[in-house]
Amino acid sequence: MSITKPDLSVTLGPLKLQNPLMTSSGTFGYGQEYSELFDLNSLGGIVVKGLSVNPKTGNPPPRIVETACGMLNAIGLANMGLKAFVEKIVPWLAELTTRVVVNIYGHTIDDYRAVAEGLKGIDAVSALEVNISCPNVECGGMVFGTDPKVAAQVTEQVLKIADKPVIVKLSPNVTDIRVMARAVEGAGAHVISLINAPTGMAVDIKTRRPKLANVSGGLTGPAIRPIALHMVHQVVRTVKIPVIGIGGIMNYQDALEFFIVGARAVQVGTANFINPRTALNIVEDLERYCIENGIAAITDIIGTLDLPPWK
Ligand SMILES: Cc1cc2nc3c(=O)[nH]c(=O)nc-3n(C[C@H](O)[C@H](O)[C@H](O)COP(=O)(O)O)c2cc1C
Protein backbone atom coordinates (compact mmCIF):
# COMPACT_ATOMS: atom_id res chain seq x y z
CA MET A 1 0.00 0.00 0.00
CA SER A 2 1.42 3.38 -0.89
CA ILE A 3 1.56 6.07 1.78
CA THR A 4 0.19 9.48 0.90
CA LYS A 5 0.38 11.22 4.26
CA PRO A 6 2.82 9.78 6.80
CA ASP A 7 2.10 10.38 10.48
CA LEU A 8 4.88 12.61 11.78
CA SER A 9 3.34 13.16 15.21
CA VAL A 10 5.27 12.19 18.33
CA THR A 11 4.48 11.95 22.01
CA LEU A 12 7.03 13.10 24.56
CA GLY A 13 5.47 11.96 27.82
CA PRO A 14 2.69 14.47 28.45
CA LEU A 15 3.74 16.64 25.50
CA LYS A 16 2.29 15.92 22.06
CA LEU A 17 3.85 17.38 18.91
CA GLN A 18 2.34 17.31 15.42
CA ASN A 19 5.85 16.62 14.10
CA PRO A 20 9.23 16.08 15.75
CA LEU A 21 10.88 19.34 14.62
CA MET A 22 11.52 22.14 17.08
CA THR A 23 13.80 25.15 17.03
CA SER A 24 16.34 25.42 19.84
CA SER A 25 16.57 28.06 22.52
CA GLY A 26 18.59 31.18 21.79
CA THR A 27 18.68 30.56 18.05
CA PHE A 28 15.12 31.56 17.16
CA GLY A 29 14.36 34.54 19.41
CA TYR A 30 10.68 34.45 20.31
CA GLY A 31 9.89 33.39 16.76
CA GLN A 32 8.61 36.84 15.82
CA GLU A 33 11.14 37.66 13.09
CA TYR A 34 10.87 34.14 11.71
CA SER A 35 7.09 34.31 11.51
CA GLU A 36 7.53 36.80 8.66
CA LEU A 37 9.44 34.15 6.69
CA PHE A 38 7.22 31.10 7.17
CA ASP A 39 4.26 29.74 9.11
CA LEU A 40 5.63 28.71 12.51
CA ASN A 41 2.53 26.56 13.02
CA SER A 42 4.02 24.05 10.57
CA LEU A 43 6.66 23.12 13.16
CA GLY A 44 6.31 20.67 16.03
CA GLY A 45 7.32 23.41 18.42
CA ILE A 46 9.52 26.39 19.11
CA VAL A 47 11.73 26.84 22.15
CA VAL A 48 12.09 30.51 23.00
CA LYS A 49 15.25 32.12 24.29
CA GLY A 50 16.43 31.50 27.85
CA LEU A 51 14.27 33.40 30.34
CA SER A 52 15.42 34.54 33.78
CA VAL A 53 13.46 36.20 36.53
CA ASN A 54 15.25 39.56 36.05
CA PRO A 55 16.27 41.13 32.73
CA LYS A 56 19.86 40.42 31.70
CA THR A 57 22.12 42.32 29.29
CA GLY A 58 24.45 39.36 28.76
CA ASN A 59 28.19 39.40 28.06
CA PRO A 60 30.15 42.23 26.39
CA PRO A 61 30.93 41.92 22.63
CA PRO A 62 32.41 40.23 20.67
CA ARG A 63 29.99 37.47 21.61
CA ILE A 64 30.05 35.33 18.47
CA VAL A 65 32.92 33.82 16.48
CA GLU A 66 32.68 31.62 13.42
CA THR A 67 34.68 28.38 13.59
CA ALA A 68 35.29 25.49 11.22
CA CYS A 69 31.92 23.70 10.99
CA GLY A 70 30.25 25.81 13.61
CA MET A 71 30.35 28.85 15.85
CA LEU A 72 31.35 29.90 19.33
CA ASN A 73 28.98 32.08 21.30
CA ALA A 74 29.10 33.75 24.66
CA ILE A 75 25.84 35.68 24.61
CA GLY A 76 25.48 35.24 28.36
CA LEU A 77 21.75 34.51 28.22
CA ALA A 78 20.67 38.09 27.54
CA ASN A 79 16.90 38.45 27.85
CA MET A 80 14.11 40.83 28.87
CA GLY A 81 13.19 39.03 32.10
CA LEU A 82 9.98 37.37 33.26
CA LYS A 83 7.73 40.43 33.68
CA ALA A 84 8.36 41.90 30.22
CA PHE A 85 8.12 38.44 28.63
CA VAL A 86 4.70 37.81 30.14
CA GLU A 87 3.41 41.29 29.25
CA LYS A 88 4.91 41.80 25.81
CA ILE A 89 5.64 38.40 24.28
CA VAL A 90 3.09 35.96 25.70
CA PRO A 91 0.08 37.63 23.96
CA TRP A 92 1.87 37.20 20.63
CA LEU A 93 2.83 33.59 21.38
CA ALA A 94 -0.78 32.86 22.41
CA GLU A 95 -1.83 33.27 18.77
CA LEU A 96 0.37 30.35 17.67
CA THR A 97 -1.00 26.83 17.40
CA THR A 98 2.42 25.17 17.49
CA ARG A 99 3.81 24.11 20.87
CA VAL A 100 5.68 26.90 22.62
CA VAL A 101 8.36 25.80 25.07
CA VAL A 102 9.96 28.34 27.38
CA ASN A 103 13.60 27.74 28.23
CA ILE A 104 14.27 28.90 31.79
CA TYR A 105 17.42 29.44 33.81
CA GLY A 106 18.58 30.95 37.07
CA HIS A 107 21.57 31.65 39.25
CA THR A 108 20.00 29.97 42.25
CA ILE A 109 17.31 27.35 42.76
CA ASP A 110 15.00 30.13 43.97
CA ASP A 111 15.50 31.92 40.62
CA TYR A 112 14.37 28.82 38.74
CA ARG A 113 11.39 28.52 41.07
CA ALA A 114 10.44 32.14 40.50
CA VAL A 115 10.43 31.79 36.70
CA ALA A 116 8.40 28.58 36.89
CA GLU A 117 5.94 30.33 39.23
CA GLY A 118 5.60 33.31 36.86
CA LEU A 119 4.74 31.02 33.94
CA LYS A 120 2.09 29.11 35.86
CA GLY A 121 -1.39 29.26 34.40
CA ILE A 122 -0.22 30.63 31.05
CA ASP A 123 -1.89 28.42 28.45
CA ALA A 124 0.25 29.79 25.62
CA VAL A 125 3.23 28.00 27.17
CA SER A 126 3.06 24.24 26.53
CA ALA A 127 6.17 23.15 28.43
CA LEU A 128 9.22 24.39 30.29
CA GLU A 129 12.75 23.51 29.25
CA VAL A 130 15.06 23.86 32.23
CA ASN A 131 18.53 24.94 31.15
CA ILE A 132 20.91 23.58 33.75
CA SER A 133 23.94 24.23 31.56
CA CYS A 134 24.55 27.96 31.07
CA PRO A 135 28.14 27.56 29.88
CA ASN A 136 28.87 31.28 29.43
CA VAL A 137 27.59 32.95 32.53
CA GLU A 138 29.39 33.71 35.74
CA CYS A 139 26.97 31.91 37.98
CA GLY A 140 26.18 28.62 39.59
CA GLY A 141 25.17 27.48 36.10
CA MET A 142 27.83 24.88 35.64
CA VAL A 143 27.17 23.51 39.11
CA PHE A 144 23.55 22.83 38.12
CA GLY A 145 24.72 21.19 34.92
CA THR A 146 27.57 19.09 36.29
CA ASP A 147 26.57 18.05 39.81
CA PRO A 148 23.90 15.34 39.66
CA LYS A 149 22.60 16.17 43.15
CA VAL A 150 22.10 19.85 42.32
CA ALA A 151 20.59 18.97 38.93
CA ALA A 152 18.09 16.70 40.69
CA GLN A 153 17.26 19.43 43.20
CA VAL A 154 16.54 22.04 40.51
CA THR A 155 14.41 19.55 38.61
CA GLU A 156 12.43 18.61 41.72
CA GLN A 157 11.83 22.22 42.69
CA VAL A 158 10.66 23.27 39.22
CA LEU A 159 8.37 20.23 39.05
CA LYS A 160 6.80 21.16 42.38
CA ILE A 161 5.70 24.50 40.96
CA ALA A 162 5.20 23.91 37.24
CA ASP A 163 1.76 23.06 35.86
CA LYS A 164 3.25 21.93 32.53
CA PRO A 165 5.56 19.19 31.25
CA VAL A 166 9.17 19.76 32.33
CA ILE A 167 12.04 19.10 29.93
CA VAL A 168 15.52 19.19 31.47
CA LYS A 169 18.27 20.25 29.06
CA LEU A 170 21.64 18.65 29.78
CA SER A 171 25.12 20.04 29.38
CA PRO A 172 27.74 17.99 27.52
CA ASN A 173 30.48 19.42 29.77
CA VAL A 174 30.49 16.39 32.05
CA THR A 175 32.49 13.18 32.39
CA ASP A 176 29.49 10.86 32.07
CA ILE A 177 26.22 12.24 30.67
CA ARG A 178 24.35 9.13 31.88
CA VAL A 179 24.87 10.12 35.51
CA MET A 180 23.15 13.46 34.87
CA ALA A 181 20.35 11.83 32.87
CA ARG A 182 19.66 9.34 35.67
CA ALA A 183 19.66 12.13 38.24
CA VAL A 184 17.04 14.27 36.49
CA GLU A 185 14.91 11.26 35.57
CA GLY A 186 14.99 10.18 39.22
CA ALA A 187 13.87 13.69 40.21
CA GLY A 188 10.79 13.32 37.99
CA ALA A 189 11.69 15.13 34.74
CA HIS A 190 9.16 14.32 32.00
CA VAL A 191 11.62 14.70 29.11
CA ILE A 192 15.38 15.21 28.64
CA SER A 193 16.86 17.35 25.88
CA LEU A 194 20.54 17.33 24.92
CA ILE A 195 23.02 18.67 24.14
CA ASN A 196 23.68 22.26 25.07
CA ALA A 197 27.01 23.68 23.86
CA PRO A 198 30.39 22.15 24.74
CA THR A 199 32.81 24.86 25.92
CA GLY A 200 35.48 26.10 23.52
CA MET A 201 37.68 29.06 22.70
CA ALA A 202 39.46 30.75 19.79
CA VAL A 203 42.47 33.10 19.71
CA ASP A 204 43.32 35.95 17.33
CA ILE A 205 46.98 35.32 16.50
CA LYS A 206 47.63 38.98 15.55
CA THR A 207 46.39 40.53 18.77
CA ARG A 208 47.00 37.35 20.78
CA ARG A 209 43.65 37.99 22.40
CA PRO A 210 40.79 35.57 22.79
CA LYS A 211 38.28 36.16 19.99
CA LEU A 212 35.44 36.25 22.52
CA ALA A 213 35.40 38.98 25.17
CA ASN A 214 34.22 36.26 27.57
CA VAL A 215 37.38 34.27 26.60
CA SER A 216 35.44 31.02 26.23
CA GLY A 217 32.03 30.21 24.80
CA GLY A 218 29.73 27.45 23.66
CA LEU A 219 30.59 25.57 20.48
CA THR A 220 27.59 24.76 18.28
CA GLY A 221 26.81 23.64 14.74
CA PRO A 222 27.82 20.58 12.68
CA ALA A 223 31.15 20.33 14.57
CA ILE A 224 29.31 19.00 17.62
CA ARG A 225 26.89 16.61 15.90
CA PRO A 226 28.91 13.42 16.48
CA ILE A 227 29.31 14.33 20.16
CA ALA A 228 25.59 15.05 20.47
CA LEU A 229 24.60 11.85 18.68
CA HIS A 230 26.87 9.77 20.92
CA MET A 231 25.45 11.38 24.05
CA VAL A 232 21.83 10.98 22.89
CA HIS A 233 22.59 7.32 22.16
CA GLN A 234 24.02 6.86 25.67
CA VAL A 235 21.08 8.63 27.32
CA VAL A 236 18.28 6.81 25.46
CA ARG A 237 19.82 3.54 26.62
CA THR A 238 19.99 4.78 30.22
CA VAL A 239 16.60 6.38 30.91
CA LYS A 240 12.97 5.48 30.22
CA ILE A 241 11.73 9.04 29.68
CA PRO A 242 11.70 10.49 26.14
CA VAL A 243 14.75 12.28 24.76
CA ILE A 244 15.02 15.27 22.40
CA GLY A 245 18.23 15.35 20.32
CA ILE A 246 20.05 18.64 19.71
CA GLY A 247 23.39 19.42 18.08
CA GLY A 248 24.46 20.34 14.59
CA ILE A 249 21.29 19.25 12.80
CA MET A 250 21.33 20.88 9.36
CA ASN A 251 19.07 18.66 7.23
CA TYR A 252 16.72 15.68 7.32
CA GLN A 253 19.55 13.14 7.08
CA ASP A 254 21.07 14.58 10.27
CA ALA A 255 17.67 14.47 11.98
CA LEU A 256 17.20 10.83 10.92
CA GLU A 257 20.47 9.87 12.61
CA PHE A 258 19.06 11.16 15.90
CA PHE A 259 15.71 9.39 15.40
CA ILE A 260 17.46 6.12 14.57
CA VAL A 261 19.49 6.22 17.80
CA GLY A 262 16.26 6.86 19.70
CA ALA A 263 15.51 10.59 19.98
CA ARG A 264 11.74 11.18 19.80
CA ALA A 265 12.15 14.76 18.58
CA VAL A 266 14.98 17.07 17.54
CA GLN A 267 15.79 20.75 17.86
CA VAL A 268 17.50 22.83 15.18
CA GLY A 269 19.80 25.61 16.41
CA THR A 270 22.77 27.08 14.56
CA ALA A 271 21.28 26.07 11.19
CA ASN A 272 18.62 28.78 11.70
CA PHE A 273 21.36 31.40 11.28
CA ILE A 274 22.23 29.95 7.86
CA ASN A 275 18.72 29.22 6.65
CA PRO A 276 15.82 30.27 8.89
CA ARG A 277 13.57 27.70 7.18
CA THR A 278 15.79 24.72 8.06
CA ALA A 279 13.36 23.12 10.54
CA LEU A 280 10.46 23.52 8.10
CA ASN A 281 12.55 22.05 5.26
CA ILE A 282 13.32 19.06 7.47
CA VAL A 283 9.60 18.48 8.15
CA GLU A 284 8.88 18.52 4.40
CA ASP A 285 11.89 16.33 3.56
CA LEU A 286 10.98 13.80 6.27
CA GLU A 287 7.48 13.56 4.88
CA ARG A 288 8.86 12.88 1.40
CA TYR A 289 11.41 10.41 2.82
CA CYS A 290 8.66 8.47 4.59
CA ILE A 291 6.50 8.36 1.44
CA GLU A 292 9.42 7.22 -0.74
CA ASN A 293 10.39 4.50 1.74
CA GLY A 294 6.88 3.27 2.59
CA ILE A 295 7.15 4.43 6.23
CA ALA A 296 3.69 5.12 7.65
CA ALA A 297 4.79 6.84 10.86
CA ILE A 298 7.98 8.57 11.97
CA THR A 299 7.78 6.56 15.20
CA ASP A 300 8.55 3.46 13.10
CA ILE A 301 12.09 4.83 12.69
CA ILE A 302 12.73 5.90 16.28
CA GLY A 303 15.19 3.66 18.13
CA THR A 304 15.81 1.31 15.21
CA LEU A 305 19.62 1.46 15.42
CA ASP A 306 21.17 -1.82 14.34
CA LEU A 307 24.13 -2.42 16.62
CA PRO A 308 26.95 -4.94 16.14
CA PRO A 309 27.58 -7.82 16.15
CA TRP A 310 25.72 -8.14 12.82
CA LYS A 311 24.75 -11.54 11.50
C1 LIG B 1 23.50 32.17 19.93
C2 LIG B 1 23.07 31.02 20.77
C3 LIG B 1 22.31 31.25 21.92
C4 LIG B 1 21.88 30.18 22.72
N1 LIG B 1 21.11 30.43 23.82
C5 LIG B 1 20.64 29.37 24.57
C6 LIG B 1 19.77 29.61 25.68
O1 LIG B 1 19.36 30.74 25.97
N2 LIG B 1 19.37 28.52 26.41
C7 LIG B 1 19.75 27.24 26.08
O2 LIG B 1 19.35 26.28 26.75
N3 LIG B 1 20.55 27.00 25.00
C8 LIG B 1 21.00 28.04 24.25
N4 LIG B 1 21.79 27.79 23.15
C9 LIG B 1 22.13 26.39 22.80
C10 LIG B 1 21.20 25.86 21.71
O3 LIG B 1 19.85 25.87 22.11
C11 LIG B 1 21.60 24.43 21.29
O4 LIG B 1 21.55 23.58 22.41
C12 LIG B 1 23.02 24.40 20.70
O5 LIG B 1 23.20 25.51 19.86
C13 LIG B 1 23.32 23.11 19.95
O6 LIG B 1 22.51 22.98 18.80
P1 LIG B 1 23.00 23.41 17.31
O7 LIG B 1 24.33 22.75 17.09
O8 LIG B 1 21.91 22.94 16.41
O9 LIG B 1 23.13 24.89 17.34
C14 LIG B 1 22.23 28.85 22.36
C15 LIG B 1 22.98 28.63 21.19
C16 LIG B 1 23.40 29.69 20.40
C17 LIG B 1 24.18 29.41 19.15
The ligand as a Gaussian input file, in Angstrom:
#p B3LYP/6-31G(d) Opt

LIG

0 1
 C       23.504000      32.172000      19.926000
 C       23.073000      31.017000      20.774000
 C       22.305000      31.247000      21.923000
 C       21.875000      30.181000      22.720000
 N       21.110000      30.431000      23.821000
 C       20.640000      29.375000      24.568000
 C       19.774000      29.605000      25.677000
 O       19.362000      30.740000      25.973000
 N       19.371000      28.518000      26.406000
 C       19.750000      27.239000      26.079000
 O       19.351000      26.284000      26.753000
 N       20.548000      26.995000      25.001000
 C       20.997000      28.035000      24.251000
 N       21.789000      27.789000      23.154000
 C       22.135000      26.391000      22.798000
 C       21.198000      25.863000      21.706000
 O       19.851000      25.871000      22.110000
 C       21.603000      24.430000      21.285000
 O       21.547000      23.579000      22.409000
 C       23.017000      24.397000      20.704000
 O       23.201000      25.506000      19.860000
 C       23.320000      23.112000      19.946000
 O       22.509000      22.978000      18.802000
 P       23.000000      23.408000      17.310000
 O       24.325000      22.747000      17.092000
 O       21.913000      22.936000      16.405000
 O       23.133000      24.890000      17.339000
 C       22.228000      28.850000      22.356000
 C       22.982000      28.627000      21.186000
 C       23.401000      29.686000      20.395000
 C       24.184000      29.406000      19.149000

